[in-house]
């Protein structure tokens, strides 16, 4: 992607590519369990408020900085400002490295579950059996490392081979299929006997349970899910033609990402209550509840593998944007060849992911302040590095280069930008202050 600076031909093509980065495991696997751990409805309200204020504004800033510079994150700040910008560029590359290391572990689970739902897994709907199956599967060091490696190998193959031809064409067809399947599964989940308690949990905000940790979790989840704060969407913006309306593109990507997360919530949380699981169960939640749903629905043996197969592909399109950011840095700024850069970065990320893959088994006793290695990687990247990157990007757009970035958003006056004043003050003050406050008090 970075060698020949091509351009997205159409607005729809760009929106789908950016949505492909944003929509992934963050929406379908992570959102329901983070919401479950943080009180359900109240988390949802805070999450939506953060997404459509800070998230949307930072996304618009990333698109505009990328398009103004036509460079990868590190090159972009160098070009626009004549030097690094308070470390956001290098931290972005580091965040991509860390996120992909644990992301690929869960990506591996989705591949494994595609295989297992094709096999005998769905012969039972007994929650206990399905829970034990997941526990045994992730505790087995051989299979977890193997599937993690397989997912990394696929990601590397796509990054070497180029994104446009295979994966992008495929995801244009497959992502709408995933959306339709999600809607169908939601209808099944909310009509399960006992699903009402899950809906109430998800939709009734109980603010008495909200603490600063809830805010911090929602902020980290917003940045993670929207792919913000590390320059992935900045890079996509750099391939965008000047005629595309940036504000409407940012609204589309934010809206689609939120839609998929909400659908996942309406699928997983009712099922959790219907089958008597614990909503705060953590990373295994999706993998335990969904097989129970499939086992109980007509055609489940077909929908099960189809769903996990599609989820693997959604995860792959996000993983590609993570690896691409790391590789682009080695290629553009360190003069490495694309193949060599992908090989080094890919193997390094795979190695860093091994302790995450073992976190649910042999390394489960090995914790830092109650968090497993896997949770530490996630926390470090999502709840610290990405929000810090968001502060830096907002300050850059709001103070350092406001006129140039606003000019880019309106395409030199070609497009209307009625919310310019609100956006400016979110970037200048609201986003940096709110993120800094949540980070400092949340730590
Ligand atoms: N947004 C992706 C997801 O929700 C993960 C991601 C984070 C991708 C940061 C790129 C950058 O699955």
Boltz pocket constraint, residues with backbone or C-beta under 6 A from the ligand:
constraints:
  - pocket:
      binder: B
      contacts: [[A, 21], [A, 22], [A, 23], [A, 24], [A, 25], [A, 26], [A, 27], [A, 99], [A, 223], [A, 224], [A, 225], [A, 226], [A, 227], [A, 228], [A, 230], [A, 232], [A, 318], [A, 319], [A, 321], [A, 322]]
      max_distance: 6.0
